[in-house]
């Protein structure tokens, strides 16, 4: 499956991109994030492990993310993270 494509419901897939914060709380902490892929797509992220806790460690880093699609709203590019890791330049 090419990078950036959303999998069918129930399937896990891997996608690469950069994590960018998209909303902040009143104290200035990032509370919502999007993954911007290298083919110029944006996916709103929801962590399956707790909102923003793990994702915030990867802000502005090149990452590989395992995800599944949230099909409650079929028109939304909204993904649920299952695993996330930073891509090291030497690993490519």
NORLINMO-V678874 format. One record per residue. N is the residue number from 1. RES is the residue in three letters. OMEGA is omega in whole degrees, -180 to 180 (NA if undefined). Layout:
n,res,omega
N,RES,OMEGA
N,RES,OMEGA
//
This chain:
n,res,omega
1,UNK,180
2,UNK,177
3,UNK,175
4,UNK,180
5,UNK,179
6,UNK,180
7,UNK,174
8,UNK,-178
9,UNK,176
10,UNK,180
11,UNK,172
12,UNK,-179
13,UNK,178
14,UNK,-180
15,UNK,179
16,UNK,179
17,UNK,-179
18,UNK,180
19,UNK,179
20,UNK,175
21,UNK,-180
22,UNK,177
23,UNK,-177
24,UNK,176
25,UNK,-176
26,UNK,177
27,UNK,178
28,UNK,178
29,UNK,178
30,UNK,-179
31,UNK,175
32,UNK,-175
33,UNK,172
34,UNK,172
35,UNK,175
36,UNK,-177
37,UNK,-178
38,UNK,172
39,UNK,171
40,UNK,174
41,UNK,177
42,UNK,176
43,UNK,175
44,UNK,-173
45,UNK,169
46,UNK,179
47,UNK,177
48,UNK,-177
49,UNK,-178
50,UNK,-171
51,UNK,170
52,UNK,-174
53,UNK,-177
54,UNK,-175
55,UNK,-176
56,UNK,178
57,UNK,-175
58,UNK,-179
59,UNK,178
60,UNK,177
61,UNK,176
62,UNK,-174
63,UNK,171
64,UNK,-172
65,UNK,173
66,UNK,-173
67,UNK,169
68,UNK,-176
69,UNK,172
70,UNK,-175
71,UNK,177
72,UNK,176
73,UNK,-173
74,UNK,-179
75,UNK,-177
76,UNK,169
77,UNK,-172
78,UNK,-175
79,UNK,177
80,UNK,-178
81,UNK,173
82,UNK,178
83,UNK,-179
84,UNK,176
85,UNK,179
86,UNK,176
87,UNK,175
88,UNK,-179
89,UNK,-179
90,UNK,-179
91,UNK,-174
92,UNK,NA
//
